Amino acid sequence: MKTYSPRPRDIERRWYVVDADGAVLGRLASEVAKILRGKHKPIFAPHMDTGDHVIVVNARGVRLTGGKDESKIYWRHSGYPGGIRGESYATLLSERPALAVERAVKGMLPKNRLGRSMVRKLNVYEGPEHPHEAQRPVNLAIGEVPVWEGLPAPAPPPAPKPAPKQPAPKAKASAKSTSSAKPKAASAKPKAASAKPKASSGTKGPAKAEDTAAAEAPKRSRRTSRASKE
């Protein structure tokens, strides 16, 4: 059996509202961190962000147990030498309760880019109101496991585009009958070739043979006259 690995198309992010009024800070942070990581889903994988969005309201009603509101110190540093500052959680919860919840949840997420992407899905508000009504969030009690509804339905394949309509072929013109067409009579008079060939100095042919015969004729007559005298 192959090991299942979630794909981006298998991840469906939902929205949940958690009421923090009267909740213990540590217990609240651990439950919120589970939903942000996606541990409530069967497709959870530690190398992917499969979690959902969480809205925490009434953060001013968070409490600490065991006297940690005075003993627990919130430290921060300005980045300069001697710039460390600290304050008790009693002061932090009275002045900035949303920061206390965010810091507690962030401490329970991975310390890498995956954890930074998970904490972006967290929204904390001091009062009971929030501006996320358009997302239709579902109320979720602390410790309650969200209902798993299975993998999202695959998107239907896109419909094929209709082929462009081709224009109808034009009707071909009727061919004219060859019998009715009268072909033009071509002139059958060939040009008479000149009977006199052009004599050229460099060509060999009958014209050169006649010239040599005419030049040798007087020489022969002279020979015959000398022979008769003798």
N, CA, C and O of each residue as an XYZ file, in Angstrom:
920
protein
N       0.855     -1.198      0.000
C       0.000      0.000      0.000
C       0.886      1.242      0.000
O       1.814      1.349      0.801
N       0.600      2.166     -0.888
C       1.398      3.382     -0.990
C       1.052      4.359      0.138
O      -0.095      4.439      0.579
N       2.050      5.085      0.585
C       1.836      6.095      1.614
C       1.111      7.296      1.023
O       1.507      7.831     -0.013
N       0.045      7.708      1.697
C      -0.748      8.834      1.194
C      -0.052     10.149      1.525
O       0.448     10.335      2.634
N      -0.024     11.031      0.581
C       0.528     12.371      0.780
C      -0.482     13.382      0.240
O      -0.854     13.314     -0.931
N      -0.932     14.322      1.080
C      -1.952     15.269      0.607
C      -1.418     16.167     -0.498
O      -0.243     16.536     -0.524
N      -2.305     16.496     -1.390
C      -1.990     17.410     -2.482
C      -2.733     18.718     -2.260
O      -3.714     18.741     -1.517
N      -2.301     19.790     -2.872
C      -2.992     21.069     -2.645
C      -4.480     21.025     -2.960
O      -5.261     21.734     -2.326
N      -4.891     20.202     -3.932
C      -6.319     20.143     -4.262
C      -7.128     19.390     -3.208
O      -8.356     19.469     -3.201
N      -6.438     18.646     -2.299
C      -7.135     17.923     -1.241
C      -7.375     18.783     -0.005
O      -8.109     18.370      0.893
N      -6.777     19.960      0.060
C      -6.871     20.813      1.250
C      -8.022     21.797      1.067
O      -8.048     22.582      0.120
N      -8.959     21.736      1.983
C     -10.090     22.663      1.992
C     -10.091     23.388      3.335
O     -10.288     22.753      4.372
N      -9.881     24.677      3.338
C      -9.740     25.446      4.571
C     -11.095     26.002      5.003
O     -11.785     26.671      4.233
N     -11.455     25.713      6.242
C     -12.706     26.206      6.817
C     -12.396     27.255      7.891
O     -11.239     27.474      8.250
N     -13.435     27.883      8.385
C     -13.308     28.947      9.377
C     -14.075     28.545     10.639
O     -15.214     28.081     10.571
N     -13.417     28.737     11.803
C     -14.020     28.402     13.090
C     -13.841     29.570     14.051
O     -12.851     30.300     13.998
N     -14.840     29.727     14.941
C     -14.811     30.774     15.965
C     -14.702     30.099     17.323
O     -15.494     29.217     17.655
N     -13.712     30.520     18.108
C     -13.479     29.973     19.453
C     -13.655     31.095     20.458
O     -13.027     32.148     20.346
N     -14.519     30.859     21.448
C     -14.762     31.847     22.496
C     -13.788     31.589     23.640
O     -13.801     30.520     24.251
N     -12.935     32.591     23.926
C     -11.895     32.443     24.950
C     -12.318     32.969     26.310
O     -11.478     33.058     27.205
N     -13.574     33.319     26.506
C     -14.006     33.882     27.778
C     -13.953     32.811     28.868
O     -14.649     31.799     28.782
N     -13.123     33.035     29.898
C     -12.985     32.099     31.018
C     -12.082     30.916     30.731
O     -11.947     30.045     31.590
N     -11.444     30.840     29.538
C     -10.580     29.708     29.206
C      -9.178     29.930     29.745
O      -8.718     31.065     29.868
N      -8.496     28.817     30.069
C      -7.102     28.881     30.501
C      -6.235     29.112     29.266
O      -6.466     28.516     28.214
N      -5.247     29.972     29.403
C      -4.446     30.375     28.239
C      -3.737     29.181     27.591
O      -3.777     29.039     26.369
N      -3.097     28.329     28.376
C      -2.356     27.202     27.812
C      -3.274     26.205     27.118
O      -2.956     25.719     26.033
N      -4.409     25.898     27.737
C      -5.367     24.970     27.141
C      -5.943     25.528     25.853
O      -6.106     24.805     24.870
N      -6.247     26.804     25.864
C      -6.783     27.451     24.657
C      -5.764     27.429     23.526
O      -6.112     27.140     22.382
N      -4.493     27.737     23.843
C      -3.462     27.798     22.804
C      -3.206     26.432     22.184
O      -2.988     26.344     20.976
N      -3.225     25.365     22.977
C      -2.963     24.028     22.434
C      -4.071     23.576     21.496
O      -3.791     22.956     20.470
N      -5.322     23.873     21.824
C      -6.431     23.469     20.958
C      -6.449     24.278     19.663
O      -6.730     23.745     18.590
N      -6.149     25.557     19.776
C      -6.111     26.389     18.568
C      -4.961     25.975     17.662
O      -5.106     25.976     16.440
N      -3.818     25.622     18.246
C      -2.667     25.204     17.447
C      -2.964     23.916     16.677
O      -2.492     23.754     15.552
N      -3.737     22.999     17.262
C      -4.101     21.768     16.553
C      -4.903     22.062     15.294
O      -4.674     21.465     14.242
N      -5.831     22.976     15.413
C      -6.668     23.300     14.249
C      -5.860     24.034     13.192
O      -6.055     23.826     11.994
N      -4.951     24.897     13.639
C      -4.118     25.624     12.675
C      -3.196     24.677     11.917
O      -2.929     24.897     10.735
N      -2.707     23.629     12.571
C      -1.823     22.657     11.921
C      -2.592     21.639     11.088
O      -2.037     21.064     10.152
N      -3.860     21.410     11.414
C      -4.646     20.430     10.674
C      -4.584     19.037     11.269
O      -4.831     18.061     10.560
N      -4.256     18.912     12.567
C      -4.155     17.588     13.188
C      -5.514     16.922     13.376
O      -5.576     15.729     13.671
N      -6.589     17.661     13.214
C      -7.923     17.078     13.342
C      -8.384     16.419     12.050
O      -9.493     15.888     11.998
N      -7.557     16.440     11.001
C      -7.933     15.877      9.708
C      -7.176     14.570      9.471
O      -6.009     14.460      9.846
N      -7.822     13.584      8.855
C      -7.104     12.345      8.524
C      -6.002     12.532      7.492
O      -5.135     11.669      7.357
N      -6.021     13.634      6.768
C      -5.006     13.865      5.732
C      -3.827     14.665      6.284
O      -3.034     15.196      5.506
N      -3.693     14.763      7.603
C      -2.621     15.567      8.189
C      -1.260     15.038      7.769
O      -1.017     13.831      7.750
N      -0.385     15.971      7.435
C       1.009     15.641      7.124
C       1.887     16.705      7.777
O       1.583     17.893      7.665
N       2.968     16.313      8.456
C       3.778     17.309      9.176
C       4.530     18.260      8.271
O       4.995     19.300      8.736
N       4.667     17.938      6.986
C       5.428     18.803      6.087
C       4.542     19.741      5.281
O       5.041     20.462      4.417
N       3.219     19.747      5.549
C       2.306     20.606      4.798
C       1.371     21.317      5.755
O       1.118     20.856      6.868
N       0.863     22.452      5.297
C      -0.098     23.230      6.076
C      -1.500     22.816      5.641
O      -2.029     23.327      4.654
N      -2.094     21.887      6.384
C      -3.435     21.396      6.059
C      -4.500     21.940      6.998
O      -5.634     21.461      6.981
N      -4.157     22.938      7.823
C      -5.069     23.428      8.844
C      -6.111     24.399      8.324
O      -6.153     24.735      7.140
N      -6.962     24.844      9.262
C      -8.063     25.761      8.972
C      -7.819     27.107      9.642
O      -6.874     27.271     10.415
N      -8.680     28.059      9.334
C      -8.617     29.390      9.942
C      -9.341     29.370     11.292
O     -10.363     28.701     11.447
N      -8.800     30.108     12.264
C      -9.378     30.176     13.606
C      -9.530     31.642     13.997
O      -8.610     32.444     13.834
N     -10.712     31.974     14.516
C     -10.994     33.315     15.021
C     -11.227     33.193     16.529
O     -12.151     32.506     16.962
N     -10.399     33.852     17.315
C     -10.517     33.826     18.771
C     -11.133     35.143     19.216
O     -10.586     36.213     18.948
N     -12.270     35.064     19.893
C     -12.957     36.261     20.391
C     -12.933     36.245     21.925
O     -12.686     35.212     22.549
N     -13.196     37.412     22.511
C     -13.191     37.592     23.968
C     -11.847     37.210     24.574
O     -11.783     36.524     25.594
N     -10.771     37.665     23.928
C      -9.442     37.361     24.452
C      -9.187     38.031     25.790
O      -8.275     37.626     26.512
N      -9.971     39.049     26.143
C      -9.777     39.718     27.431
C     -10.207     38.819     28.592
O      -9.826     39.079     29.733
N     -10.976     37.788     28.333
C     -11.433     36.909     29.417
C     -10.518     35.734     29.666
O     -10.884     34.852     30.442
N      -9.331     35.668     29.044
C      -8.388     34.569     29.274
C      -7.796     34.687     30.677
O      -7.589     35.793     31.177
N      -7.525     33.546     31.308
C      -6.964     33.542     32.667
C      -5.791     32.585     32.747
O      -5.625     31.713     31.894
N      -4.978     32.756     33.783
C      -3.843     31.895     34.081
C      -4.048     31.240     35.437
O      -4.713     31.810     36.303
N      -3.494     30.062     35.634
C      -3.660     29.321     36.886
C      -2.318     29.209     37.602
O      -1.261     29.412     37.005
N      -2.380     28.884     38.892
C      -1.170     28.636     39.686
C      -0.371     29.889     39.981
O       0.832     29.802     40.225
N      -1.009     31.057     39.966
C      -0.290     32.291     40.263
C       0.674     32.711     39.163
O       1.561     33.530     39.405
N       0.516     32.158     37.943
C       1.450     32.517     36.864
C       1.187     33.921     36.309
O       2.010     34.451     35.562
N       0.071     34.517     36.658
C      -0.175     35.871     36.164
C       0.821     36.871     36.738
O       1.079     37.907     36.127
N       1.383     36.569     37.909
C       2.390     37.451     38.499
C       3.804     36.908     38.321
O       4.747     37.688     38.191
N       3.969     35.590     38.313
C       5.313     35.020     38.223
C       5.795     34.894     36.772
O       6.997     34.948     36.515
N       4.905     34.736     35.867
C       5.293     34.574     34.450
C       5.585     35.953     33.866
O       4.790     36.881     34.020
N       6.727     36.080     33.197
C       7.178     37.364     32.671
C       7.192     37.309     31.142
O       7.645     36.339     30.535
N       6.691     38.359     30.558
C       6.743     38.499     29.094
C       7.959     39.354     28.762
O       8.013     40.529     29.127
N       8.949     38.760     28.059
C      10.183     39.465     27.728
C      10.141     39.919     26.280
O       9.576     39.257     25.409
N      10.754     41.062     26.055
C      10.943     41.582     24.693
C      12.256     42.343     24.649
O      12.737     42.820     25.677
N      12.839     42.458     23.459
C      14.134     43.104     23.303
C      14.069     44.043     22.110
O      13.512     43.706     21.066
N      14.642     45.214     22.277
C      14.610     46.218     21.210
C      15.652     45.958     20.127
O      15.562     46.517     19.034
N      16.634     45.118     20.420
C      17.705     44.847     19.466
C      18.973     45.621     19.743
O      19.989     45.387     19.088
N      18.946     46.524     20.680
C      20.119     47.308     21.053
C      20.689     46.791     22.382
O      19.963     46.163     23.153
N      21.950     47.039     22.658
C      22.527     46.596     23.939
C      21.770     47.194     25.122
O      21.536     48.401     25.185
N      21.399     46.332     26.045
C      20.657     46.779     27.223
C      19.203     47.085     26.936
O      18.539     47.727     27.750
N      18.679     46.634     25.773
C      17.303     46.968     25.398
C      16.285     45.934     25.805
O      15.180     45.937     25.262
N      16.598     45.046     26.736
C      15.642     44.032     27.170
C      14.631     44.641     28.144
O      14.972     45.430     29.026
N      13.364     44.235     27.943
C      12.290     44.738     28.793
C      11.423     43.557     29.203
O      11.309     42.585     28.458
N      10.824     43.630     30.353
C       9.967     42.554     30.841
C       8.789     43.108     31.618
O       8.877     44.149     32.270
N       7.675     42.377     31.528
C       6.480     42.756     32.286
C       5.697     41.488     32.615
O       5.778     40.497     31.890
N       4.961     41.522     33.683
C       4.207     40.354     34.122
C       3.014     40.132     33.202
O       2.549     41.046     32.521
N       2.535     38.897     33.201
C       1.384     38.577     32.355
C       0.111     39.222     32.875
O      -0.834     39.406     32.108
N       0.057     39.568     34.150
C      -1.110     40.284     34.666
C      -1.228     41.644     33.984
O      -2.322     42.077     33.619
N      -0.065     42.323     33.814
C      -0.085     43.607     33.105
C      -0.368     43.412     31.625
O      -1.098     44.200     31.023
N       0.206     42.360     31.027
C       0.006     42.124     29.599
C      -1.451     41.790     29.293
O      -1.991     42.278     28.300
N      -2.100     40.973     30.121
C      -3.494     40.614     29.870
C      -4.431     41.788     30.072
O      -5.495     41.846     29.455
N      -4.056     42.707     30.913
C      -4.915     43.872     31.123
C      -4.747     44.921     30.029
O      -5.685     45.659     29.728
N      -3.558     44.991     29.434
C      -3.304     46.016     28.422
C      -3.406     45.465     26.988
O      -4.003     46.103     26.121
N      -2.823     44.280     26.741
C      -2.791     43.730     25.378
C      -3.120     42.229     25.439
O      -2.233     41.402     25.231
N      -4.354     41.874     25.715
C      -4.698     40.442     25.833
C      -4.569     39.688     24.512
O      -4.261     38.496     24.522
N      -4.798     40.351     23.373
C      -4.686     39.665     22.077
C      -3.242     39.220     21.825
O      -3.008     38.153     21.259
N      -2.268     40.051     22.252
C      -0.867     39.685     22.075
C      -0.514     38.467     22.918
O       0.266     37.623     22.479
N      -1.069     38.359     24.111
C      -0.782     37.211     24.972
C      -1.271     35.915     24.335
O      -0.585     34.895     24.395
N      -2.448     35.951     23.729
C      -2.983     34.746     23.074
C      -2.155     34.399     21.831
O      -1.836     33.233     21.598
N      -1.814     35.404     21.048
C      -1.027     35.142     19.834
C       0.345     34.560     20.176
O       0.825     33.656     19.492
N       0.970     35.073     21.223
C       2.291     34.587     21.600
C       2.211     33.149     22.101
O       3.100     32.346     21.816
N       1.158     32.815     22.843
C       1.018     31.452     23.358
C       0.783     30.458     22.227
O       1.333     29.357     22.243
N      -0.031     30.840     21.248
C      -0.310     29.937     20.123
C       0.921     29.790     19.238
O       1.235     28.687     18.790
N       1.611     30.877     18.986
C       2.800     30.822     18.132
C       3.882     29.948     18.739
O       4.642     29.314     18.007
N       3.969     29.900     20.072
C       4.975     29.059     20.710
C       4.710     27.579     20.554
O       5.603     26.772     20.812
N       3.491     27.184     20.132
C       3.148     25.774     19.943
C       3.129     25.360     18.478
O       2.666     24.267     18.153
N       3.623     26.212     17.595
C       3.691     25.909     16.164
C       5.141     25.685     15.762
O       6.042     26.100     16.491
N       5.396     25.045     14.629
C       6.784     24.838     14.178
C       7.526     26.161     14.030
O       6.946     27.172     13.635
N       8.817     26.137     14.352
C       9.644     27.343     14.283
C      10.354     27.422     12.930
O      11.582     27.371     12.865
N       9.586     27.545     11.869
C      10.137     27.644     10.519
C       9.109     28.357      9.635
O       8.120     28.894     10.135
N       9.341     28.360      8.352
C       8.429     29.053      7.445
C       7.051     28.400      7.428
O       6.052     29.063      7.147
N       6.994     27.103      7.726
C       5.701     26.436      7.793
C       4.887     26.961      8.970
O       3.683     27.188      8.846
N       5.546     27.153     10.112
C       4.840     27.706     11.260
C       4.414     29.148     11.038
O       3.366     29.571     11.526
N       5.226     29.909     10.299
C       4.847     31.305     10.025
C       3.633     31.374      9.099
O       2.814     32.287      9.210
N       3.521     30.416      8.197
C       2.334     30.405      7.335
C       1.093     29.956      8.108
O      -0.017     30.382      7.789
N       1.264     29.102      9.119
C       0.125     28.655      9.921
C      -0.417     29.763     10.806
O      -1.630     29.913     10.950
N       0.485     30.541     11.401
C       0.030     31.569     12.334
C      -0.683     32.710     11.614
O      -1.375     33.507     12.248
N      -0.520     32.792     10.304
C      -1.246     33.825      9.558
C      -2.742     33.531      9.482
O      -3.532     34.420      9.166
N      -3.132     32.297      9.768
C      -4.551     31.933      9.740
C      -5.235     32.196     11.078
O      -6.410     31.875     11.256
N      -4.494     32.780     12.016
C      -5.044     33.070     13.344
C      -5.471     34.533     13.415
O      -4.729     35.427     13.006
N      -6.670     34.766     13.935
C      -7.195     36.122     14.118
C      -7.739     36.217     15.543
O      -8.648     35.477     15.918
N      -7.174     37.134     16.335
C      -7.538     37.276     17.746
C      -8.134     38.665     17.961
O      -7.590     39.665     17.492
N      -9.257     38.713     18.677
C      -9.936     39.981     18.976
C     -10.295     40.017     20.454
O     -10.676     39.001     21.036
N     -10.169     41.192     21.052
C     -10.411     41.342     22.493
C     -11.885     41.215     22.842
O     -12.229     40.687     23.899
N     -12.758     41.693     21.962
C     -14.197     41.665     22.241
C     -14.901     40.511     21.532
O     -14.250     39.642     20.951
N     -16.230     40.507     21.583
C     -17.008     39.409     20.978
C     -17.264     39.584     19.479
O     -17.829     38.690     18.850
N     -16.873     40.683     18.912
C     -17.169     40.952     17.512
C     -15.927     40.728     16.650
O     -14.793     40.886     17.104
N     -16.175     40.355     15.396
C     -15.088     40.155     14.435
C     -15.602     40.488     13.034
O     -16.802     40.380     12.779
N     -14.720     40.889     12.129
C     -15.138     41.311     10.789
C     -15.093     40.191      9.743
O     -14.855     40.457      8.565
N     -15.318     38.947     10.161
C     -15.190     37.822      9.222
C     -16.518     37.108      8.999
O     -16.545     35.890      8.818
N     -17.604     37.848      9.013
C     -18.907     37.227      8.795
C     -19.061     36.715      7.368
O     -19.815     35.772      7.129
N     -18.357     37.326      6.418
C     -18.483     36.891      5.026
C     -17.958     35.466      4.823
O     -18.389     34.780      3.896
N     -17.031     35.011      5.681
C     -16.482     33.659      5.553
C     -17.383     32.589      6.188
O     -17.091     31.398      6.080
N     -18.472     33.004      6.846
C     -19.421     32.088      7.481
C     -18.722     31.115      8.440
O     -18.778     29.901      8.243
N     -18.068     31.645      9.473
C     -17.359     30.743     10.403
C     -18.338     29.961     11.275
O     -19.472     30.384     11.500
N     -17.871     28.812     11.758
C     -18.668     27.912     12.601
C     -18.142     27.991     14.028
O     -16.931     27.982     14.251
N     -19.066     28.070     15.005
C     -18.664     28.116     16.411
C     -18.081     26.765     16.824
O     -18.619     25.708     16.492
N     -16.977     26.826     17.550
C     -16.280     25.623     17.976
C     -15.893     25.772     19.441
O     -15.237     26.743     19.818
N     -16.302     24.808     20.269
C     -15.957     24.830     21.687
C     -14.530     24.320     21.875
O     -13.995     23.598     21.034
N     -13.930     24.709     22.991
C     -12.565     24.277     23.289
C     -12.564     22.771     23.569
O     -13.322     22.295     24.415
N     -11.726     22.034     22.869
C     -11.665     20.583     23.010
C     -12.553     19.849     22.026
O     -12.448     18.627     21.916
N     -13.411     20.532     21.314
C     -14.290     19.879     20.341
C     -13.531     19.642     19.031
O     -12.791     20.508     18.564
N     -13.724     18.466     18.452
C     -13.059     18.124     17.201
C     -13.993     18.461     16.047
O     -15.132     17.995     16.035
N     -13.559     19.241     15.095
C     -14.432     19.566     13.959
C     -14.802     18.309     13.168
O     -14.027     17.356     13.084
N     -15.982     18.335     12.603
C     -16.477     17.194     11.843
C     -15.730     17.119     10.516
O     -15.593     18.113      9.803
N     -15.245     15.904     10.199
C     -14.545     15.693      8.929
C     -15.567     15.297      7.863
O     -16.292     14.315      8.021
N     -15.614     16.050      6.802
C     -16.579     15.824      5.731
C     -15.958     15.203      4.491
O     -16.578     15.198      3.427
N     -14.765     14.691      4.609
C     -14.133     14.036      3.465
C     -13.416     15.024      2.574
O     -13.446     16.236      2.786
N     -12.771     14.462      1.571
C     -12.039     15.298      0.619
C     -13.012     16.148     -0.191
O     -14.131     15.716     -0.469
N     -12.602     17.330     -0.562
C     -13.490     18.168     -1.391
C     -13.778     17.506     -2.726
O     -12.942     16.793     -3.282
N     -14.977     17.756     -3.225
C     -15.364     17.180     -4.515
C     -14.471     17.733     -5.612
O     -14.237     18.941     -5.666
N     -13.972     16.875     -6.482
C     -13.103     17.386     -7.558
C     -13.868     18.296     -8.486
O     -15.048     18.083     -8.763
N     -13.189     19.298     -8.955
C     -13.816     20.249     -9.874
C     -14.117     19.551    -11.196
O     -13.302     18.763    -11.676
N     -15.269     19.826    -11.786
C     -15.587     19.194    -13.075
C     -14.624     19.655    -14.154
O     -14.173     20.800    -14.138
N     -14.311     18.780    -15.085
C     -13.389     19.193    -16.159
C     -14.011     20.292    -17.005
O     -15.227     20.305    -17.198
N     -13.216     21.198    -17.504
C     -13.775     22.279    -18.331
C     -14.397     21.730    -19.602
O     -13.882     20.797    -20.219
N     -15.519     22.331    -19.977
C     -16.211     21.892    -21.184
C     -15.378     22.223    -22.410
O     -14.786     23.299    -22.488
N     -15.328     21.314    -23.360
C     -14.528     21.609    -24.569
C     -15.136     22.758    -25.358
O     -16.355     22.890    -25.468
N     -14.277     23.559    -25.888
C     -14.734     24.705    -26.671
C     -15.292     24.233    -28.006
O     -14.706     23.367    -28.656
N     -16.443     24.808    -28.424
C     -17.001     24.399    -29.723
C     -16.083     24.803    -30.861
O     -15.444     25.855    -30.845
N     -16.048     23.927    -31.842
C     -15.198     24.210    -32.999
C     -15.761     25.379    -33.785
O     -16.977     25.481    -33.946
N     -14.912     26.255    -34.274
C     -15.425     27.406    -35.051
C     -16.102     26.938    -36.327
O     -15.652     26.006    -36.993
N     -17.191     27.609    -36.644
C     -17.944     27.250    -37.850
C     -17.162     27.673    -39.088
O     -16.704     28.809    -39.205
N     -17.025     26.722    -40.005
C     -16.323     27.017    -41.251
C     -17.322     27.477    -42.300
O     -18.419     26.927    -42.390
N     -16.962     28.474    -43.093
C     -17.898     28.956    -44.133
C     -18.163     27.875    -45.170
O     -17.286     27.071    -45.487
N     -19.390     27.867    -45.696
C     -19.766     26.868    -46.697
C     -18.964     27.088    -47.967
O     -18.760     28.232    -48.375
N     -18.502     26.006    -48.604
C     -17.722     26.181    -49.845
C     -18.583     26.758    -50.960
O     -19.748     26.397    -51.122
N     -17.986     27.657    -51.717
C     -18.704     28.290    -52.826
C     -18.866     27.293    -53.972
O     -17.992     26.465    -54.228
N     -20.052     27.401    -54.681
C     -20.327     26.502    -55.813
C     -19.403     26.835    -56.968
O     -19.225     28.001    -57.322
N     -18.809     25.786    -57.561
C     -17.895     25.997    -58.666
C     -18.664     26.359    -59.931
O     -19.737     25.816    -60.194
N     -18.108     27.274    -60.705
C     -18.746     27.673    -61.960
C     -18.752     26.511    -62.941
O     -17.798     25.735    -62.999
N     -19.847     26.390    -63.728
C     -19.973     25.283    -64.684
C     -18.882     25.393    -65.734
O     -18.652     26.453    -66.316
N     -18.222     24.274    -65.955
C     -17.131     24.269    -66.923
C     -17.694     24.370    -68.338
O     -18.675     23.705    -68.672
N     -17.084     25.187    -69.146
C     -17.517     25.341    -70.534
C     -17.106     24.114    -71.336
O     -16.027     23.551    -71.148
N     -17.986     23.726    -72.221
C     -17.691     22.550    -73.050
C     -16.569     22.867    -74.014
O     -16.479     23.965    -74.563
N     -15.722     21.881    -74.203
C     -14.569     22.087    -75.088
C     -14.975     22.178    -76.550
O     -14.269     22.767    -77.369
N     -16.146     21.576    -76.873
C     -16.574     21.618    -78.280
C     -16.969     23.019    -78.711
O     -16.728     23.413    -79.852
N     -17.585     23.785    -77.785
C     -18.008     25.132    -78.149
C     -16.854     26.096    -78.235
O     -16.925     27.114    -78.924
N     -15.772     25.764    -77.516
C     -14.622     26.672    -77.555
C     -13.873     26.488    -78.857
O     -13.561     25.367    -79.259
N     -13.588     27.600    -79.508
C     -12.849     27.586    -80.780
C     -11.407     27.967    -80.499
O     -11.106     29.117    -80.178
N     -10.521     26.992    -80.623
C      -9.117     27.355    -80.348
C      -8.575     28.217    -81.470
O      -8.909     28.039    -82.641
N      -7.768     29.111    -81.098
C      -7.149     29.997    -82.076
C      -6.122     29.220    -82.895
O      -5.281     28.498    -82.359
N      -6.223     29.396    -84.238
C      -5.301     28.694    -85.137
C      -3.932     29.330    -85.054
O      -3.757     30.528    -85.279
N      -2.989     28.509    -84.732
C      -1.625     29.024    -84.609
C      -1.016     29.131    -85.989
O      -1.262     28.292    -86.855
N      -0.241     30.138    -86.184
C       0.404     30.346    -87.493
C       1.354     29.201    -87.768
O       2.311     28.981    -87.026
N       1.074     28.443    -88.883
C       1.876     27.257    -89.203
C       2.948     27.542    -90.225
O       3.531     26.628    -90.809
N       3.202     28.812    -90.435
C       4.218     29.176    -91.425
C       5.566     29.282    -90.745
O       5.852     30.261    -90.056
N       6.387     28.275    -90.943
C       7.710     28.378    -90.304
C       8.592     29.308    -91.091
O       8.483     29.410    -92.313
N       9.430     29.957    -90.410
C      10.354     30.866    -91.068
C      11.376     30.068    -91.851
O      11.988     29.122    -91.354
N      11.540     30.496    -93.122
C      12.496     29.795    -93.986
C      13.903     30.057    -93.508
O      14.340     31.193    -93.320
N      14.581     28.956    -93.323
C      15.964     29.091    -92.850
C      16.842     29.529    -93.999
O      16.660     29.045    -95.116
N      17.741     30.379    -93.784
C      18.652     30.876    -94.821
C      19.538     29.732    -95.299
O      20.152     29.022    -94.503
N      19.587     29.570    -96.638
C      20.351     28.452    -97.214
C      21.840     28.684    -97.137
O      22.640     27.749    -97.171
N      22.200     29.961    -97.031
C      23.616     30.267    -97.006
C      24.123     30.221    -95.581
O      23.791     31.088    -94.772
N      24.896     29.251    -95.277
C      25.451     29.207    -93.908
C      26.494     30.288    -93.705
O      27.240     30.636    -94.620
N      26.529     30.779    -92.569
C      27.482     31.832    -92.243
C      28.845     31.214    -92.077
O      29.059     30.291    -91.292
N      29.771     31.772    -92.862
C      31.144     31.269    -92.798
C      31.845     31.900    -91.621
O      31.769     33.106    -91.390
N      32.504     31.079    -90.912
C      33.274     31.572    -89.762
C      34.687     31.065    -89.885
O      34.930     29.977    -90.406
N      35.599     31.846    -89.411
C      37.013     31.522    -89.557
C      37.390     30.285    -88.753
O      38.288     29.534    -89.135
N      36.714     30.084    -87.662
C      37.125     28.996    -86.791
C      36.331     27.732    -86.976
O      36.591     26.756    -86.272
N      35.350     27.689    -87.906
C      34.511     26.503    -88.051
C      35.007     25.656    -89.198
O      35.548     26.186    -90.169
N      34.836     24.349    -89.106
C      35.214     23.406    -90.159
C      33.958     22.855    -90.788
O      33.076     22.403    -90.058
N      33.826     22.867    -92.113
C      32.641     22.380    -92.781
C      32.833     22.366    -94.280
O      33.967     22.505    -94.739
N      31.767     22.202    -95.081
C      31.855     22.166    -96.550
C      32.307     23.476    -97.133
O      32.964     23.475    -98.174
N      31.991     24.591    -96.519
C      32.409     25.881    -97.099
C      33.916     25.976    -97.133
O      34.462     26.468    -98.121
N      34.613     25.534    -96.113
C      36.069     25.602    -96.096
C      36.681     24.656    -97.131
O      37.718     24.978    -97.709
N      36.059     23.487    -97.380
C      36.594     22.542    -98.386
C      36.527     23.126    -99.790
O      37.457     22.926   -100.571
N      35.455     23.845   -100.141
C      35.331     24.466   -101.482
C      36.394     25.525   -101.684
O      36.958     25.631   -102.773
N      36.677     26.304   -100.668
C      37.691     27.356   -100.774
C      39.055     26.741   -101.048
O      39.794     27.260   -101.885
N      39.407     25.676   -100.388
C      40.726     25.044   -100.596
C      40.826     24.436   -101.993
O      41.886     24.460   -102.617
N      39.681     23.877   -102.487
C      39.704     23.292   -103.854
C      39.892     24.360   -104.908
O      40.611     24.142   -105.883
N      39.252     25.530   -104.732
C      39.398     26.628   -105.696
C      40.819     27.176   -105.690
O      41.320     27.607   -106.728
N      41.481     27.163   -104.519
C      42.844     27.691   -104.451
C      43.844     26.735   -105.094
O      44.866     27.196   -105.603
N      43.599     25.435   -105.093
C      44.537     24.469   -105.665
C      44.352     24.276   -107.181
O      45.233     23.720   -107.838
N      43.228     24.725   -107.738
C      42.963     24.543   -109.185
C      44.015     25.201   -110.060
O      44.503     24.502   -110.947
N      44.435     26.482   -109.922
C      45.442     27.081   -110.799
C      46.811     26.424   -110.668
O      47.574     26.388   -111.633
N      47.131     25.898   -109.474
C      48.425     25.226   -109.317
C      48.483     23.975   -110.180
O      49.528     23.666   -110.753
N      47.372     23.252   -110.278
C      47.352     22.032   -111.090
C      47.469     22.360   -112.581
O      48.148     21.667   -113.339
N      46.791     23.429   -112.972
C      46.858     23.814   -114.403
C      48.277     24.196   -114.787
O      48.700     23.915   -115.908
N      49.015     24.819   -113.902
C      50.392     25.204   -114.175
C      51.270     23.972   -114.314
O      52.141     23.943   -115.184
N      51.076     22.992   -113.515
C      51.868     21.772   -113.563
C      51.646     21.042   -114.892
O      52.592     20.563   -115.516
N      50.368     20.965   -115.314
C      50.043     20.253   -116.562
C      50.635     20.953   -117.773
O      51.052     20.289   -118.722
N      50.681     22.312   -117.761
C      51.249     23.062   -118.909
C      52.745     22.842   -118.969
O      53.278     22.725   -120.073
N      53.433     22.781   -117.894
C      54.873     22.558   -117.878
C      55.203     21.150   -118.402
O      56.183     20.951   -119.121
N      54.367     20.191   -118.025
C      54.622     18.821   -118.436
C      54.409     18.656   -119.957
O      55.096     17.846   -120.578
N      53.500     19.384   -120.549
C      53.254     19.292   -121.994
C      54.385     19.939   -122.780
O      54.729     19.454   -123.858
N      54.965     21.000   -122.284
C      56.076     21.652   -122.968
C      57.273     20.732   -123.015
O      57.972     20.669   -124.026
N      57.507     20.053   -121.986
C      58.670     19.157   -121.925
C      58.462     17.976   -122.856
O      59.327     17.105   -122.950
